[in-house]
Amino acid sequence: MKATAMVCFVVGLCATMLLMGQIPGTAAVRCSYMQLVPCVDAITSSRLAPTGACCSKMREQRYCFCGYLRDLSLRQFVSPKAAYRIASQCGVKIPAC
């Protein structure tokens, strides 16, 4: 019984540390559309392919896309069509929103 309680305690502690970002390599992505600045050229011109830096940021921010797509104030700068085009060119799958 004591072993079971200890295992539960350790699992709970690890889960808490993971959620708090205290375990190296588990830092949460901060959703900020400004992180996608390397994609400006590809956004403004459909003829330009996204750069490696753009694709890297697209991969990093992919879980933020639903929030970005819902933000009507961002649509004056980036259309959903452009966002999906760039994601596709970078090989990034946008989660279902």
C-alpha positions, 0 to 999 in steps of 0.5 A: 500500500505504501508503494502505491501511495509513493508511486501516485505521489511521484506521478503527481509531482512529475505532472505538476512540474511538467505543467509548470514547465519545470522539467527541461524541454517542456516549455510551453509555446507562448502564442504571439502572432508577432512570432510569425514576423519571418512570414511577412513576405510570404503572407503579402505575396502569394508568389514568394515561398516561406523561408526556413525561419518562417516554417520554423515559426509556423511549426512552433506556433501551430497550436496557436493557429485556431486562436489566430484564425478566430481573431477578427482583428488579425484578418486585416493583415492575414487571410485564413486562405494565406495562413493555410497556404503558408502552413501547407507550403511549410508542411505544417498541419493546422489542428482542427478548430 
